[in-house]
Each structure stands twice: as structure tokens, then as C-alpha cells.
Amino acid sequence: MSRKGKSGDNAPLVGFFGRLKQMWFNRNNFDGYGYTRFCKELDAFLQDYKKDKQLLANVEKTSMIKCT
């Protein structure tokens, strides 16, 4: 048996997949998409998401430095 999970164990991952579903999956119609095209579209979304997260992190760091 696996150990009993704690509520915060997978919270970041659940949050990410919730955002993925809201921001990308629900906004697109994937009728007629093959596996390859679907994977390319998903990869492009993930790359943009990563860039946005890095940009946001840099903005937050910069604003904290300016405030102190």
C-alpha cells in the first residue's frame, strides 16, 4: 500500500493542470487533430506558459528590490 497522502503534496500539480484546462484545453477544438499536431500545440503552449512564469518571477523580484 502507498502511504497516506497529505493535502499539500500535489497541490501545485493540481493547480497547474487546472490552469492548463482553463487556459488551453477548454478554449480549443481538437476535432481533426492527430496525435502529432496535438503534441506540438501542447508543447507550444507549455513553452509560452514557462516564459510567462519566468517573466512574472523576474517582475516580482525587480519590484521587491525597488520597494526595499
Secondary structure, 3 states (H helix, E strand, C coil): CCCCCCCCCCHHHHHHHHHHHHHHHCCCCCCCCCHHHHHHHHHHHHHHHHHHHHHHHHHHHHHHHHHC
